[in-house]
Amino acid sequence: MPSAIELIVSGYVSLNDLRMQRRKQAMELKARTGFDWRTTIQQIEEDIIVIEAGLAQLDGAATT
């Protein structure tokens, strides 16, 4: 059974990975032509904002 700190670190790493994945998806869709991807890109960018807010909370909790 993983310790609490291992679970916290794993979650933090997963959020970083998810943010990177979403950024990559947005870049790939912005490069595509022939279809209007604006709605999808907007949703991905909103996801990134939520992920970054979560990471900021984790960073703030780590410094206190």
NORNOR-V21373 format. One record per residue. N is the residue number from 1. RES is the residue in three letters. OMEGA is omega in whole degrees, 0 to 359 (* if undefined). NEAR is the number of other C-alpha atoms within 8 Angstrom. D_FIRST is the distance of its C-alpha to the first C-alpha in whole Angstrom. Layout:
N|RES|OMEGA|NEAR|D_FIRST ; N|RES|OMEGA|NEAR|D_FIRST
This chain:
1|MET|181|2|0 ; 2|PRO|177|5|4 ; 3|SER|180|6|7 ; 4|ALA|182|6|9 ; 5|ILE|177|6|12 ; 6|GLU|178|8|10 ; 7|LEU|178|9|10 ; 8|ILE|180|8|13 ; 9|VAL|179|8|15 ; 10|SER|178|8|13 ; 11|GLY|179|8|15 ; 12|TYR|179|10|18 ; 13|VAL|179|8|18 ; 14|SER|178|8|19 ; 15|LEU|177|10|21 ; 16|ASN|179|9|23 ; 17|ASP|180|8|23 ; 18|LEU|178|9|24 ; 19|ARG|179|11|27 ; 20|MET|179|8|28 ; 21|GLN|180|8|28 ; 22|ARG|178|12|30 ; 23|ARG|179|11|33 ; 24|LYS|179|8|33 ; 25|GLN|180|9|34 ; 26|ALA|180|11|36 ; 27|MET|180|8|38 ; 28|GLU|180|8|38 ; 29|LEU|178|9|40 ; 30|LYS|181|9|42 ; 31|ALA|182|6|44 ; 32|ARG|177|7|44 ; 33|THR|176|6|48 ; 34|GLY|178|4|49 ; 35|PHE|180|5|47 ; 36|ASP|183|6|46 ; 37|TRP|187|8|43 ; 38|ARG|181|6|43 ; 39|THR|179|7|41 ; 40|THR|179|7|38 ; 41|ILE|179|11|38 ; 42|GLN|179|8|39 ; 43|GLN|179|8|36 ; 44|ILE|179|12|34 ; 45|GLU|175|11|35 ; 46|GLU|176|8|34 ; 47|ASP|180|9|31 ; 48|ILE|179|11|31 ; 49|ILE|179|8|32 ; 50|VAL|179|8|29 ; 51|ILE|180|11|27 ; 52|GLU|177|9|29 ; 53|ALA|177|8|29 ; 54|GLY|178|8|25 ; 55|LEU|178|11|25 ; 56|ALA|177|8|27 ; 57|GLN|178|8|26 ; 58|LEU|179|9|23 ; 59|ASP|178|8|25 ; 60|GLY|179|8|27 ; 61|ALA|182|7|24 ; 62|ALA|183|6|23 ; 63|THR|180|5|27 ; 64|THR|*|4|27
